[in-house]
C-alpha cells in the first residue's frame, strides 16, 4: 500500500510539474510568435519592427528561413529561392530575381539566398490574406445555408403539426406528412454537421515528433524488460524454493514477491523517459536566447586562446580576414550595442555570423564601414549557405580589376578546398595534405573537444593579366554557374572557434 501511494503521489506531482512547464513554454512560444520581428529599411536605417506594423512602401530585407509576411517586388536578390507550396501546392523551389519572376508572395518561405523587396500588399490584400478571406467567406456562406435549412425544417415541422391537428379533408391529405417528416430528418442530419471550425491543434515539429516516438519506443522496451525481470525473478524464486529446497507451498512468500515487483517497477520507472521531449524542447527554447562569441582563432600558424589584437596579425592578412567576414556574412546579420552598458551586445540575424562580426569588432575594426563601401548591389555572385554546401561564398569586384571570392563554412569542408594558406609572419605557403592533417589534429580537433564550433575563412582572386601563385588569370568573366571549379583552390585565412 505504501508503494502504491508513493507511486501515485510521484506520478501526480510529475504530471503537474510537466503540465505547468508545458503551459509556460506554450505561453512563451505564443509570445515569441506574437512578437515576431522583421527587418525593414526606413529612413535609410535598418529597423526591426513587428510584422503587423509593415506597410505598403516599406523595403524589407529577406533571407533564408524567413516566412514572408507581405507581398512584394524584388529590388535586389542573391541566389534567391522560395518555397511557394503553401499557395500553389508545388514542392519545387522557385528561383526569384529582379530580371525574372520578381514577385514574392506572403505565406511563402525563403529556402535559399537573400534580398530586398518593396512591399506592395499587406493584410487581407496580400495573397495569403485573400485566401484566408475566401475561406472565411466560404465558412460564412456555409453557416448561412445551414441557418436557412434549419428555418425551413422548422416551418415544415410546424406545418406538419398543424396538419396532424386538422381532420383529413380528402383522401390525399396524408401526402404532406411524409414530406414534412423527410424535411425533419434532413434537418436533423444537417444539424449534426459542425457549424464551426474545429480548434486547430498545433502540429509538432519534426524534432518533437521524433523525440516523442523515441520516448514511446524506449517506454515499450522498458516495460518489456521490467515484465521479463519480474517473471524471471519469480520463476527463479519458485524453482529454488519449491524444486531445489522443496519447501512447503503453505508458507507465506508475499515479502519475496513484493520485492521482485518493486525491482520490476524500479526498472520501468528508470527506463521510461516521459520528460524527454519536453526537456529537449525547453533546452532548445533556451538555446535560442544564448549569444555566440569567438573565443579561439588560428591565424598565420598561431593558435590564439583569446581575441588577438589587429597589430598582432600581418596587416595584409588582417585586412583580408576583416573584409571576408564583413562582406561574406548576410547583411541582415548585425551586432548592435546593448541598451544597458552592463549587458552583452545584441545580436540580430544569424548567430554564427554575428559571432564572426563580433570578432571583427573585438579587434577594434568596423565591419559596417566595409559594407558601406561594398553594398549588396555590387555583388557579382552569392552562393548562399545550405545543407549541401555547408558554406557560403560571395564574389565581389576586385580593386585593380577582376574578382575576389570570399568563403566561410565548416572547417573540414573549406579546408579541403584550400590549396594555399598564410603561414608564419604572413608568408604564403602551399597547403599540402600533410599540413591539412596536422591542422585538423592540432587545431580543429582540440577546438571541437572544447565544445567549440569551428569555422574556416578563405578567399580566391580572379585577375586579368599576370597572376600570382594563388591567383587565377582570366581573360573574360568566369562561368559563375560552375560552382565546383569556382569555389576551389582557395587560400586559407583563419580558423575560428565559436562557443555559446
C-alpha positions in Angstrom: 0.0 0.0 0.0 2.8 2.4 0.9 4.5 1.7 -2.5 1.2 2.2 -4.3 0.6 5.6 -2.6 4.2 6.7 -3.3 3.8 5.8 -7.0 0.5 7.7 -7.2 2.0 10.8 -5.5 5.1 10.8 -7.7 3.0 10.4 -10.8 0.6 13.2 -9.9 3.4 15.6 -8.9 5.4 14.8 -12.0 2.4 15.2 -14.2 1.5 18.6 -12.6 5.1 19.9 -13.0 5.2 18.8 -16.6 1.8 20.3 -17.3 2.9 23.6 -15.7 6.2 23.7 -17.7 4.3 22.9 -20.9 1.9 25.8 -20.3 4.7 28.1 -19.6 6.5 27.0 -22.7 3.4 27.4 -24.8 2.9 30.8 -23.4 6.5 31.7 -24.2 6.1 30.3 -27.7 2.9 32.3 -28.3 4.5 35.5 -27.1 7.5 34.9 -29.4 5.2 34.3 -32.3 3.1 37.4 -31.4 6.3 39.5 -31.2 7.7 38.3 -34.5 10.0 41.0 -35.9 11.1 41.7 -39.4 13.9 43.8 -40.8 12.8 46.8 -42.8 14.7 49.8 -44.2 13.1 53.1 -43.1 14.8 56.5 -43.5 18.0 54.8 -44.7 18.3 52.8 -41.5 17.6 49.0 -40.9 15.0 48.6 -38.2 13.4 45.6 -36.5 9.6 46.1 -36.4 6.6 43.9 -35.7 5.1 42.1 -38.7 1.8 43.8 -38.0 3.5 47.2 -38.5 4.7 46.6 -42.0 3.0 48.9 -44.5 3.0 49.2 -48.3 6.1 51.0 -49.5 8.4 49.5 -46.9 11.6 47.9 -48.1 12.1 44.6 -46.3 15.3 42.6 -46.0 14.6 38.9 -46.6 16.9 36.0 -46.0 16.8 32.2 -45.9 14.5 30.8 -43.3 12.1 33.8 -43.4 8.3 33.4 -43.7 7.3 36.3 -45.8 4.6 38.5 -44.1 3.6 40.5 -47.2 3.6 40.6 -51.0 6.3 42.5 -52.7 8.6 43.1 -55.7 12.3 42.2 -55.6 14.6 45.2 -56.0 17.8 43.2 -55.1 18.5 39.5 -54.7 21.3 37.0 -54.3 20.6 33.4 -55.4 17.0 33.6 -54.0 14.8 30.5 -54.0 11.3 30.4 -52.5 9.0 27.6 -51.4 5.5 28.5 -52.7 3.9 25.2 -51.9 1.6 26.9 -49.3 0.0 28.8 -52.2 0.4 26.6 -55.3 1.0 23.1 -53.9 4.2 22.8 -55.9 7.0 21.4 -53.7 9.9 22.5 -56.1 11.7 25.7 -55.0 11.1 28.7 -57.3 14.0 30.8 -58.3 13.4 34.5 -58.0 15.2 37.6 -59.4 14.8 41.2 -60.4 15.0 40.4 -64.1 12.7 37.3 -63.9 9.8 36.4 -61.7 10.4 39.3 -59.3 7.1 38.9 -57.3 7.4 37.3 -53.9 4.2 36.4 -52.0 3.1 36.4 -48.4 2.9 33.0 -46.7 5.9 31.6 -48.7 9.2 30.5 -47.2 12.7 31.7 -48.3 14.7 28.5 -48.7 17.9 29.9 -50.1 19.5 33.3 -50.7 18.7 36.8 -49.6 17.5 40.1 -51.0 15.3 43.2 -50.6 11.7 43.6 -51.6 9.4 46.6 -51.9 6.1 45.8 -50.1 3.1 46.0 -52.4 0.3 44.4 -50.4 -0.3 43.6 -46.8 -3.0 42.0 -44.6 -6.2 41.0 -46.4 -4.9 42.4 -49.7 -1.9 40.1 -49.8 -2.2 36.7 -51.5 -2.3 34.8 -48.1 -4.9 37.4 -46.9 -7.1 36.9 -50.0 -7.0 33.1 -49.4 -7.9 33.5 -45.8 -10.7 35.9 -46.7 -12.1 33.5 -49.2 -12.0 30.7 -46.7 -13.8 32.9 -44.2 -16.4 33.9 -46.8 -17.0 30.3 -47.7 -17.5 29.4 -44.0 -19.9 32.3 -43.5 -21.8 31.2 -46.6 -22.0 27.6 -45.3 -23.3 28.8 -41.9 -25.9 31.0 -43.7 -27.1 28.0 -45.7 -27.3 25.9 -42.5 -29.4 28.6 -40.8 -31.7 28.7 -43.8 -32.2 24.9 -43.8 -33.0 25.0 -40.1 -35.6 27.7 -40.7 -37.2 25.6 -43.5 -37.2 22.5 -41.4 -38.9 24.4 -38.5 -41.6 25.6 -40.9 -42.2 22.1 -42.2 -42.4 20.7 -38.7 -44.8 23.4 -37.7 -46.9 22.7 -40.9 -46.8 19.0 -40.0 -48.1 19.7 -36.5 -51.0 21.8 -37.9 -51.9 19.1 -40.5 -51.9 16.5 -37.8 -54.3 18.5 -35.6 -56.7 19.1 -38.5 -59.1 16.3 -39.6 -58.5 14.7 -43.0 -60.5 16.6 -45.6 -59.7 14.4 -48.6 -58.2 11.1 -49.4 -54.9 12.7 -50.4 -54.4 14.8 -47.3 -51.8 12.3 -45.9 -49.3 13.2 -48.6 -48.0 16.2 -46.7 -47.0 14.1 -43.7 -44.1 12.2 -45.3 -42.6 15.3 -46.9 -42.6 17.1 -43.5 -41.1 14.0 -41.9 -38.4 13.8 -44.5 -37.7 17.5 -44.0 -37.3 17.0 -40.3 -34.9 14.1 -40.8 -32.9 16.1 -43.3 -32.8 18.9 -40.8 -31.5 16.5 -38.1 -28.8 15.2 -40.4 -27.7 18.7 -41.4 -27.8 19.9 -37.7 -25.4 17.0 -36.9 -22.8 18.6 -39.2 -20.4 21.0 -37.4 -21.2 24.7 -37.8 -17.8 26.0 -36.7 -14.2 25.3 -37.3 -12.6 22.7 -35.1 -9.9 24.0 -32.9 -6.7 23.7 -34.9 -4.2 21.5 -32.9 -0.7 22.8 -33.2 1.4 20.4 -35.2 4.6 19.1 -33.6 7.9 19.9 -35.1 10.0 17.2 -36.8 12.3 17.1 -33.7 9.4 16.9 -31.3 7.7 14.1 -33.3 10.9 12.1 -33.4 11.6 12.6 -29.7 8.1 11.5 -28.8 8.4 8.4 -31.0 11.8 7.6 -29.4 10.3 8.1 -25.9 7.4 5.7 -26.7 9.8 3.1 -28.2 12.1 3.3 -25.1 8.9 3.0 -22.9 7.9 -0.2 -24.7 11.4 -1.6 -24.3 11.5 -0.6 -20.7 8.1 -2.1 -20.0 9.1 -5.4 -21.7 12.3 -5.6 -19.8 10.5 -4.8 -16.5 7.9 -7.6 -17.1 10.7 -10.0 -18.1 12.7 -9.1 -15.0 9.7 -9.8 -12.7 8.9 -13.1 -14.5 12.5 -14.3 -14.4 12.9 -13.4 -10.7 9.6 -15.1 -9.8 10.4 -18.2 -11.8 13.9 -18.3 -10.3 12.5 -18.0 -6.8 9.9 -20.7 -7.4 12.4 -23.1 -8.8 14.9 -22.5 -5.9 12.2 -22.6 -3.2 9.9 -25.4 -4.3 12.0 -27.6 -6.5 15.5 -27.4 -5.2 14.8 -26.7 -1.5 11.4 -28.4 -1.6 9.8 -26.0 0.9 6.1 -26.2 1.6 3.6 -24.2 -0.5 1.7 -23.3 2.6 4.3 -20.9 3.8 3.8 -17.1 3.1 6.2 -15.7 0.5 4.5 -12.4 0.0 7.6 -10.4 1.0 9.7 -12.0 -1.7 7.1 -11.5 -4.4 6.6 -7.8 -3.4 10.4 -7.4 -3.5 10.5 -8.7 -7.1 7.6 -6.5 -8.0 9.5 -3.5 -6.6 12.5 -4.3 -8.8 10.3 -4.5 -11.8 8.6 -1.2 -11.0 12.1 0.4 -10.5 13.3 -0.8 -13.9 10.1 0.5 -15.5 10.3 4.0 -13.8 14.0 4.4 -14.7 13.6 3.2 -18.3 10.6 5.3 -19.3 11.8 8.8 -20.3 8.4 10.6 -20.1 10.1 14.0 -19.8 12.5 13.6 -22.7 10.5 15.5 -25.4 9.7 18.4 -23.1 13.2 18.6 -21.6 14.8 18.8 -25.1 12.2 21.3 -26.3 12.8 23.6 -23.3 16.6 23.3 -23.7 16.2 24.3 -27.4 14.0 27.2 -26.5 16.6 28.4 -24.1 19.4 27.9 -26.6 17.6 30.4 -28.9 18.4 33.1 -26.4 22.2 32.4 -26.0 24.8 34.6 -27.6 27.8 33.2 -29.6 31.3 34.5 -29.4 34.7 33.7 -31.0 37.0 32.6 -28.2 39.8 30.9 -30.1 41.4 31.5 -33.5 44.2 30.2 -35.7 45.8 32.8 -37.9 49.2 32.7 -39.7 50.3 29.5 -37.9 49.5 30.9 -34.4 46.8 29.5 -32.2 45.2 32.3 -30.1 43.2 31.3 -27.0 41.9 34.9 -26.7 40.9 37.5 -29.3 44.2 38.7 -30.9 45.0 42.4 -31.4 44.9 43.6 -35.0 48.5 44.6 -34.7 49.5 41.0 -33.8 48.4 39.9 -37.3 50.3 40.7 -40.5 48.4 43.7 -41.9 47.5 42.2 -45.4 46.1 39.1 -43.8 44.2 41.0 -41.2 42.6 43.2 -43.8 41.6 40.2 -45.8 40.0 38.5 -42.8 38.0 41.6 -41.9 36.8 42.1 -45.5 36.0 38.3 -45.8 33.8 38.4 -42.6 32.2 41.8 -43.2 31.2 41.1 -46.9 30.6 37.3 -46.7 28.0 37.5 -43.9 24.4 38.2 -44.6 23.9 42.0 -44.4 20.8 41.2 -42.2 23.2 39.9 -39.5 24.4 42.7 -37.2 25.8 43.2 -33.8 24.2 46.2 -32.0 25.3 47.8 -28.7 23.1 46.9 -25.7 20.9 49.5 -24.2 22.3 48.7 -20.7 26.1 49.2 -20.5 26.4 46.1 -18.3 24.8 43.8 -20.8 26.2 41.9 -23.7 25.8 43.3 -27.2 22.5 42.5 -29.0 22.9 40.0 -31.9 20.4 40.4 -34.9 20.3 37.7 -37.5 22.3 34.5 -37.8 24.1 33.8 -34.5 27.2 32.3 -36.2 27.6 35.3 -38.5 27.1 37.6 -35.5 29.9 35.9 -33.7 32.2 36.5 -36.6 31.2 40.1 -36.8 31.8 40.4 -33.0 35.2 39.0 -33.6 35.9 41.9 -36.0 34.6 44.4 -33.5 36.8 42.9 -30.7 39.8 43.7 -32.9 38.6 47.3 -32.9 37.6 47.3 -36.5 34.3 48.3 -38.1 32.6 45.8 -40.4 29.9 48.4 -41.3 32.4 50.8 -42.9 33.4 48.0 -45.3 29.7 47.2 -46.0 29.0 50.8 -46.8 31.8 50.8 -49.3 30.6 47.5 -50.8 26.8 47.4 -50.8 25.0 44.2 -51.9 24.0 45.8 -55.2 27.6 45.4 -56.5 27.9 41.7 -55.6 28.8 39.7 -58.7 27.5 36.3 -57.3 26.5 34.8 -54.0 26.5 31.1 -53.2 24.3 31.1 -50.1 24.6 28.6 -47.3 22.6 25.4 -47.5 22.8 21.9 -46.1 24.6 20.6 -49.2 27.3 23.3 -49.5 27.8 23.7 -45.7 29.5 27.0 -46.7 28.7 30.5 -48.0 30.7 32.3 -50.8 30.4 35.8 -52.1 32.1 37.1 -55.3 32.8 40.9 -55.5 34.7 43.1 -57.9 38.4 43.3 -57.0 40.2 46.6 -56.7 42.6 46.8 -59.6 40.4 44.6 -61.9 39.0 41.1 -61.8 37.0 39.4 -59.0 37.6 38.2 -55.4 35.7 35.3 -53.8 35.3 35.0 -50.1 34.3 31.7 -48.5 33.4 30.7 -44.9 31.9 27.4 -43.6 32.5 24.2 -41.8 36.3 23.7 -41.3 36.6 20.3 -42.8 34.7 21.4 -45.9 36.5 24.6 -46.6 40.0 23.3 -45.7 39.7 20.5 -48.3 39.2 23.2 -50.9 42.3 25.2 -49.9 45.5 24.9 -52.0 47.3 27.7 -50.1 47.5 29.1 -46.6 49.1 32.0 -44.9 51.8 30.7 -42.6 54.0 32.4 -40.0 54.6 36.1 -40.5 52.0 36.1 -43.3 54.1 34.2 -45.8 52.1 32.4 -48.4 52.6 28.6 -48.4 51.2 25.6 -50.3 48.7 23.8 -48.2 49.7 20.2 -48.6 47.7 17.1 -47.4 50.1 16.6 -44.6 49.6 20.2 -43.4 45.8 19.7 -43.6 46.0 16.6 -41.4 48.3 18.4 -38.9 45.9 21.4 -38.8 43.0 19.1 -38.1 44.9 17.2 -35.4 46.5 20.2 -33.6 43.9 22.9 -34.0 40.4 21.9 -35.2 40.0 18.7 -33.1 41.2 20.4 -29.8 38.7 23.3 -30.5 36.0 20.7 -31.1 36.9 18.9 -27.9 36.4 22.2 -26.0 32.9 22.2 -27.3 33.5 24.9 -29.9 32.0 25.3 -33.4 34.9 25.7 -35.9 34.5 27.9 -38.9 37.2 28.4 -41.6 37.5 31.6 -43.7 39.2 31.6 -47.1 39.4 33.6 -50.4 40.4 33.4 -54.0 41.4 36.0 -56.6 40.5 36.0 -60.3 42.7 38.6 -62.0 43.3 39.8 -65.6 46.9 39.9 -66.8 49.7 38.3 -64.9 48.6 36.3 -61.9 50.4 35.5 -58.6 50.8 32.0 -57.3 47.5 31.9 -55.5 45.5 33.8 -58.2 43.7 32.7 -61.3 44.4 34.5 -64.6 41.2 35.3 -66.6 40.6 36.9 -70.0 36.8 37.2 -69.5 34.3 36.8 -66.7 34.4 33.3 -65.3 31.4 30.9 -65.6 29.9 31.5 -62.2 27.4 28.6 -62.6 30.4 26.2 -62.5 30.4 26.4 -58.7 32.6 23.3 -58.2 35.6 24.9 -60.1 34.9 28.5 -58.8 34.9 27.6 -55.1 38.1 25.6 -55.2 41.9 26.2 -55.0 41.3 28.6 -52.1 43.7 30.4 -49.9 43.1 29.8 -46.2 43.0 32.9 -44.0 41.9 31.6 -40.5 40.0 29.1 -38.4 37.9 30.4 -35.5 36.3 28.5 -32.6 32.8 29.8 -31.5 31.1 29.0 -28.2 27.7 29.8 -26.7 
